[in-house]
Amino acid sequence: MKRRLLSLVLSLFLICSQSLTAFAGSDNNPVAQAINGTVAIYSSILLSDGTDASCFGSGFGVGVNGENAAYFITNRHVITATNDDGSLTQAQHVYIMLGQNAVTQTVHMVELEGEYIPVSYNFDMNSNKTVECDIVAVNEEYDIAILKPITPIEGRIALDLAEGVDDLSVAETIYALGYPGLSDEISTSSGIQYSGNDYAYEYEGNVYSLPIYTYSKARNGDISDVTVTTGTVSRFTSLTSERNVAVIQHDATIHGGNSGGPLVDSSGCVVGINTYGTDDSESMNYAITVDYIRAFCEENGIAADVSSGSDFPMVPVAVGAAVLVLAAAVLLLIKSRKKPRNPSPEPAPFQPDPPIQPTSTPIANDSGFRIQGITGHFAGKRYAVNGVVRIGRDTTQCQIVYPEGTQGISRVHCELLCVNGKLYLKDLGASYGTFLKDGQRLASNQAIELQPGEQFYLASPKETFQIGSRGGV
């Protein structure tokens, strides 16, 4: 009898081991599936004073569950930046990062009285590992935005949205998915290094010649770079300072860069969007509930699959039953109990992105600015300038397109940007340069404000344009 029972136990053990291994490494794990719908986002923003700002965050796909996502959800503060007067400027360029080393951040610093002080920032983007997005909609009340890639993205799927949070309970396990900057910093940072150059730094009325130090890190966007942290629902509440938006308070560890990423339940359904956090060591984080996401998608005509989250994979159910039988057999055979494992450690404290007060930034239909060709291919032609207008030879990226082979004109040569009623000209790394009328060449990615009547040219004065206004020169 004992021999038969031992054979049964061994058979069940082998079955359970194989099933558990298959489940752990298979696509049946719903949370692992949700990783394929999570993306990293990079935004480039020109503020009203002409300075550049950059934002990093996360997002997730919506649409038909399991299919390539046509739209992505993120936080509004991932694609906006704050001006000195407190107003928000919307990003002129938003990208989904799709590989490792998609963007490299470099900080130039000087050391003064034992402290490193940043003096400039550089962001170098690998265009082969990014896809630009259109901003489809920005919620005027809550911190949500919808993006649409200009070209389809393969392999990033749409996630199911939960019907609501009524079925979610306090102490239930949840998972935060995203691309925290701290993860990239630990794995890719160069450390602080002396550049070999000096910098004239003014401090308290004195000018010091100080050595320049550099610090760089890469921002990654591969599927394998998604960070998953586990926590529990602490409570359901609302934030008075954010128009009483309903949120899920949870303790899954997140950091700056997680903003906009999904909070999912054990079935892989999105129950919220990670948005707010605190500096408290108890790691209190807040995700806007899925109800706002569903409503905003419906408002903008975007069909997103919704699930009750009641489906549960049959493999783990079968494995669980087998494990119970095995446990009972072992108890009968050896009459002993297995000691429980030690509990997992609590998540570490974090420094997430600070919330931005909701503020709408209306975009006028007509900026009032015009661009007119003075010499060259576009002489005598006139165009309205609203939002961003690029000039070059690439028909897919430029609105003012030169014929292929035009001498001196790059594929994407320069662009004009309308920001808060002002017009800026930015060179985009053109080989033969972008110049003001007096011959001053713009540095790559340097933005210069232009007024009606001012002129600039591409490569040579043979391709000159003049800024005009509605109804005038």
C-alpha positions in Angstrom: 0.0 0.0 0.0 2.8 2.4 0.9 4.6 1.5 -2.3 1.5 2.3 -4.4 1.0 5.6 -2.5 4.6 6.5 -3.0 4.2 5.8 -6.8 1.1 8.0 -6.9 2.9 10.8 -5.1 5.9 10.7 -7.5 3.6 10.7 -10.5 1.7 13.7 -9.2 4.9 15.4 -8.4 6.2 15.0 -12.0 2.9 16.2 -13.5 2.8 19.2 -11.2 6.5 20.1 -11.8 6.0 20.0 -15.6 2.8 22.0 -15.5 4.3 24.6 -13.2 7.3 25.0 -15.4 5.2 25.3 -18.5 2.9 27.9 -16.9 5.8 29.9 -15.5 7.5 30.2 -18.9 4.4 30.3 -21.2 2.2 33.0 -22.6 -0.6 31.9 -20.2 0.7 34.3 -17.6 -1.6 37.2 -18.0 0.6 39.7 -16.2 3.6 38.7 -18.4 1.3 39.2 -21.4 0.5 42.8 -20.2 4.2 43.6 -20.5 3.8 43.4 -24.3 1.3 46.3 -24.2 3.6 48.6 -22.2 5.7 51.3 -23.9 8.3 54.0 -23.0 7.6 57.6 -24.0 9.9 60.5 -24.7 8.6 64.1 -25.2 10.5 67.1 -26.6 9.0 70.4 -25.6 9.8 74.0 -26.4 8.7 76.3 -23.6 7.3 79.8 -24.0 10.7 81.4 -23.2 12.5 79.4 -25.9 14.1 76.9 -23.7 13.9 73.1 -24.4 12.4 70.6 -21.9 12.2 66.8 -22.1 9.9 64.4 -20.3 10.1 60.6 -19.9 7.2 58.3 -19.0 5.3 55.2 -19.8 2.1 54.2 -21.6 0.0 51.3 -22.6 -1.9 50.2 -25.7 -5.7 50.1 -26.1 -7.9 48.6 -28.8 -8.7 44.9 -29.6 -7.1 42.8 -26.8 -4.0 41.0 -28.0 -3.8 42.7 -31.3 -1.2 45.4 -32.3 -2.4 48.6 -30.5 -3.3 51.6 -32.7 -3.6 54.0 -29.7 -1.7 54.4 -26.5 -2.7 56.0 -23.1 -0.3 58.0 -21.0 -0.4 60.8 -18.4 -0.9 64.4 -19.6 2.2 65.5 -17.6 4.3 63.1 -19.6 3.6 65.2 -22.8 3.5 68.7 -21.2 5.9 71.0 -19.3 5.3 74.0 -17.1 6.3 77.5 -18.1 7.6 80.1 -15.6 4.1 81.6 -15.3 2.6 78.2 -14.3 0.9 77.6 -17.7 1.5 74.4 -19.6 3.0 73.9 -23.0 2.1 70.8 -24.9 5.0 68.8 -26.5 5.8 69.5 -30.1 7.3 66.0 -30.5 6.3 62.8 -28.7 8.0 59.5 -29.4 7.5 55.9 -28.3 10.9 54.3 -27.6 11.3 50.8 -29.0 14.8 49.6 -28.2 17.7 49.9 -25.9 19.7 53.1 -26.0 16.8 54.9 -27.7 17.7 58.2 -26.1 20.9 59.2 -24.4 20.8 61.9 -21.6 24.0 63.8 -20.9 24.4 66.3 -18.1 27.2 68.8 -18.0 28.1 69.9 -14.4 30.6 72.0 -12.5 31.8 71.3 -8.9 31.5 74.2 -6.5 32.0 73.9 -2.8 31.7 70.1 -2.9 28.4 70.1 -4.9 27.8 69.3 -8.6 25.8 72.0 -10.3 24.2 71.2 -13.7 24.9 73.8 -16.4 23.4 72.1 -19.5 21.5 69.0 -20.6 21.8 67.1 -24.0 19.3 64.5 -25.3 20.5 62.5 -28.3 17.7 60.4 -29.9 18.3 57.3 -32.0 15.7 57.7 -34.8 16.0 54.0 -35.7 14.6 53.1 -32.3 11.8 55.6 -31.9 8.4 56.2 -33.5 6.9 59.7 -33.4 3.3 60.0 -32.3 0.4 62.4 -32.9 -1.4 63.7 -29.8 -5.0 62.6 -30.4 -6.5 64.1 -27.2 -5.6 65.6 -23.9 -8.1 65.5 -21.0 -8.8 69.0 -19.7 -9.8 67.8 -16.3 -7.7 64.8 -15.5 -4.1 63.7 -16.1 -4.7 61.5 -19.2 -3.7 61.8 -22.9 -4.1 59.6 -26.0 -1.4 59.1 -28.5 -1.4 57.5 -32.0 1.9 56.4 -33.6 2.5 57.9 -37.1 3.6 54.5 -38.3 2.1 51.2 -36.9 4.1 49.4 -34.2 4.4 45.7 -34.4 4.4 43.6 -31.2 3.0 46.1 -28.8 -0.5 44.8 -28.1 -3.7 46.4 -26.7 -4.6 45.6 -23.1 -8.0 44.8 -21.7 -9.5 47.5 -19.6 -11.4 46.4 -16.5 -15.1 47.2 -16.3 -14.4 49.2 -13.2 -12.9 48.8 -9.7 -16.0 47.5 -8.0 -14.6 43.9 -8.2 -11.2 45.0 -6.9 -10.8 44.8 -3.1 -8.5 46.1 -0.5 -5.4 43.9 0.1 -5.8 42.4 -3.4 -2.6 42.0 -5.4 -1.8 44.4 -8.2 1.1 45.0 -10.5 2.7 48.2 -11.7 4.3 48.1 -15.2 6.5 50.8 -16.7 9.9 52.2 -17.4 11.3 53.9 -14.2 14.3 56.1 -14.9 16.1 54.7 -11.8 16.3 51.3 -13.5 18.0 52.7 -16.5 20.3 54.9 -14.3 21.5 51.8 -12.4 22.2 49.7 -15.5 23.4 52.3 -18.0 24.9 55.3 -16.2 28.5 56.3 -17.0 29.2 57.8 -13.6 30.6 61.4 -13.2 33.6 61.9 -15.4 35.9 64.9 -16.1 35.4 66.1 -19.6 38.8 67.8 -20.0 37.2 71.2 -20.5 36.6 74.2 -18.3 33.6 76.4 -17.9 33.2 80.1 -16.9 30.7 79.9 -14.0 29.4 83.0 -12.3 28.7 82.7 -8.6 27.8 85.5 -6.1 29.2 88.2 -8.4 32.5 86.3 -9.1 33.4 84.4 -12.3 35.2 81.0 -11.7 36.9 78.9 -14.3 35.7 75.4 -13.3 36.3 72.0 -14.8 33.3 70.5 -16.6 32.1 67.0 -15.5 29.7 64.9 -17.5 27.2 62.3 -16.5 25.2 60.2 -19.0 22.7 57.4 -19.1 20.6 55.7 -21.7 16.9 55.5 -21.8 15.6 52.1 -23.0 12.3 51.0 -24.5 12.6 47.3 -25.2 10.0 44.9 -24.0 12.7 43.2 -21.9 13.3 46.6 -20.1 9.7 46.8 -18.7 9.9 46.8 -14.9 7.1 44.9 -13.0 6.6 45.5 -9.3 4.0 43.8 -7.1 2.0 45.4 -4.3 -1.5 45.4 -2.8 -4.5 47.8 -2.9 -4.3 49.9 0.2 -7.6 51.8 -0.2 -9.9 53.6 -2.6 -10.0 57.3 -2.2 -10.1 60.6 -4.1 -7.7 63.6 -4.4 -9.3 66.9 -3.5 -6.4 68.8 -5.0 -7.0 67.0 -8.3 -10.7 67.8 -8.8 -11.7 64.9 -6.6 -10.4 62.3 -9.1 -11.0 58.7 -7.9 -7.8 56.9 -7.4 -6.4 53.5 -6.2 -3.9 53.9 -3.4 -1.4 51.1 -3.5 2.1 50.1 -2.4 3.7 48.7 -5.6 7.1 50.4 -5.9 7.3 53.0 -8.7 9.7 55.8 -9.6 9.9 58.7 -11.9 9.3 57.3 -15.4 6.5 55.0 -14.3 4.0 57.9 -14.9 1.4 56.8 -17.5 2.1 53.1 -17.1 -0.7 50.6 -16.4 -1.7 49.2 -13.0 -3.1 45.7 -13.7 -4.8 43.0 -11.7 -3.9 39.3 -11.6 -5.8 38.7 -14.8 -3.7 41.3 -16.7 -6.6 43.8 -17.0 -5.8 47.5 -16.6 -7.5 48.8 -13.4 -5.7 52.2 -13.3 -3.0 54.5 -14.7 -0.1 55.2 -12.3 0.0 59.0 -11.9 0.8 60.4 -8.4 3.2 59.5 -5.6 4.5 60.8 -2.3 7.9 61.0 -0.8 6.8 59.0 2.3 8.9 55.9 3.2 5.6 53.9 3.4 5.4 54.1 -0.5 1.9 55.5 -1.0 1.2 55.7 -4.7 -2.0 56.6 -6.6 -3.4 55.4 -9.9 -6.3 57.1 -11.6 -9.1 54.5 -11.9 -9.8 52.8 -15.2 -13.3 54.4 -15.4 -11.7 57.7 -16.6 -9.7 55.9 -19.2 -12.7 54.1 -20.6 -14.8 57.2 -20.7 -12.1 59.2 -22.4 -11.6 56.5 -25.1 -15.3 56.4 -25.7 -15.5 60.2 -25.9 -12.8 60.2 -28.6 -14.4 57.3 -30.6 -11.7 54.8 -29.7 -13.0 51.2 -29.2 -11.1 49.5 -26.4 -11.8 46.0 -25.2 -13.3 45.8 -21.7 -13.1 42.7 -19.5 -14.7 41.8 -16.2 -11.4 40.2 -15.2 -13.3 37.1 -14.1 -11.5 34.8 -16.6 -8.8 32.7 -15.0 -6.3 30.5 -16.9 -7.2 26.8 -16.5 -3.6 25.7 -16.3 -3.0 27.2 -12.9 -6.4 25.8 -11.7 -5.4 22.3 -12.7 -2.0 22.7 -11.2 -3.5 24.0 -8.0 -5.8 21.0 -7.7 -2.9 18.6 -8.4 -0.8 20.3 -5.8 -3.6 19.9 -3.2 -3.8 16.2 -4.0 -0.1 15.9 -3.8 0.0 17.7 -0.4 -2.7 15.4 0.9 -0.8 12.3 -0.2 2.4 13.5 1.3 0.6 14.2 4.6 -0.7 10.7 4.7 2.6 9.2 3.8 5.0 11.1 6.0 2.5 12.8 8.4 4.4 16.0 8.5 3.9 19.6 7.5 5.9 21.8 5.2 7.1 25.0 6.8 5.8 28.2 5.1 8.3 30.4 3.2 9.4 33.7 4.6 7.3 36.6 3.3 8.7 38.9 0.6 10.3 42.2 1.8 8.3 45.4 1.6 8.9 47.6 -1.5 11.5 50.3 -1.1 10.6 54.0 -1.0 10.7 56.0 -4.2 10.8 59.5 -5.7 8.1 59.5 -8.4 7.2 62.2 -10.9 5.5 65.1 -9.0 1.9 65.7 -10.1 1.1 68.8 -12.2 -2.1 70.7 -11.4 -4.6 70.2 -14.2 -4.6 73.1 -16.6 -5.9 73.1 -20.2 -3.8 74.5 -23.0 -6.1 75.5 -25.9 -4.6 75.4 -29.3 -5.9 78.0 -31.8 -6.9 76.9 -35.2 -4.9 79.7 -36.9 -1.7 81.1 -35.3 -1.8 84.1 -37.6 1.8 83.4 -38.8 2.6 82.8 -42.5 5.8 81.8 -44.3 6.5 83.0 -47.9 9.1 81.9 -50.3 11.3 84.8 -51.5 13.9 83.0 -53.7 14.3 79.5 -54.9 11.9 76.6 -55.4 9.1 78.2 -53.3 9.5 81.8 -54.5 6.1 83.5 -54.4 4.4 80.7 -52.5 2.8 81.3 -49.1 1.8 78.9 -46.3 0.1 79.1 -43.0 2.1 78.0 -40.0 0.1 76.3 -37.3 1.7 74.0 -34.7 4.8 72.5 -36.3 5.8 72.9 -40.0 8.9 71.0 -41.2 10.8 71.9 -44.3 12.9 69.3 -46.3 12.9 66.5 -48.9 11.1 63.8 -46.9 7.5 63.5 -48.0 6.5 61.5 -44.9 7.8 64.0 -42.3 7.8 67.4 -44.0 4.9 69.7 -44.8 6.9 72.0 -47.2 8.7 69.4 -49.4 11.6 70.1 -51.8 12.1 67.8 -54.8 14.4 64.8 -54.2 18.0 65.7 -55.1 17.6 69.5 -54.4 21.2 70.6 -53.6 21.9 71.5 -50.0 18.5 70.6 -48.6 18.4 67.7 -46.1 15.6 65.2 -45.8 14.3 67.0 -42.7 16.1 70.3 -42.8 14.4 72.6 -40.2 11.1 73.4 -38.7 8.9 76.3 -37.6 7.0 75.9 -34.2 4.1 78.0 -32.9 4.2 78.1 -29.1 2.0 80.3 -26.9 1.6 82.9 -29.7 5.3 83.0 -30.6 7.0 81.6 -33.7 10.4 79.7 -33.5 12.8 78.4 -36.1 14.8 75.3 -35.3 17.5 73.6 -37.4 17.2 69.8 -37.3 20.8 68.9 -38.0 20.9 69.9 -41.6 24.2 69.2 -43.3 24.4 72.6 -45.0 22.8 74.5 -42.2 19.9 76.9 -41.6 20.8 80.6 -41.5 19.3 83.9 -40.5 19.3 86.7 -43.1 22.6 88.2 -41.6 24.4 84.9 -42.2 24.2 83.6 -38.6 24.0 79.8 -38.7 21.7 78.1 -36.2 23.2 75.4 -34.1 21.6 72.0 -34.4 18.3 71.9 -32.5 18.7 75.6 -31.6 15.4 77.5 -31.5 15.3 81.1 -32.5 12.2 83.3 -32.2 11.3 85.1 -35.4 9.0 88.1 -36.0 7.0 89.0 -39.1 9.2 90.5 -41.7 12.3 88.5 -40.7 14.0 86.2 -43.2 16.0 83.0 -43.1 17.5 80.6 -45.7 18.3 77.0 -46.1 21.9 76.2 -47.2 22.3 79.4 -49.2 20.5 82.7 -49.9 19.1 81.0 -53.0 16.5 79.3 -50.8 15.1 82.3 -48.7 11.9 82.5 -46.8 10.2 85.4 -45.0 7.9 85.3 -42.0 4.6 87.0 -42.5 1.3 87.4 -40.7 -2.3 86.8 -41.6 -3.5 89.4 -44.2 0.0 91.0 -44.4 3.6 90.5 -45.3 
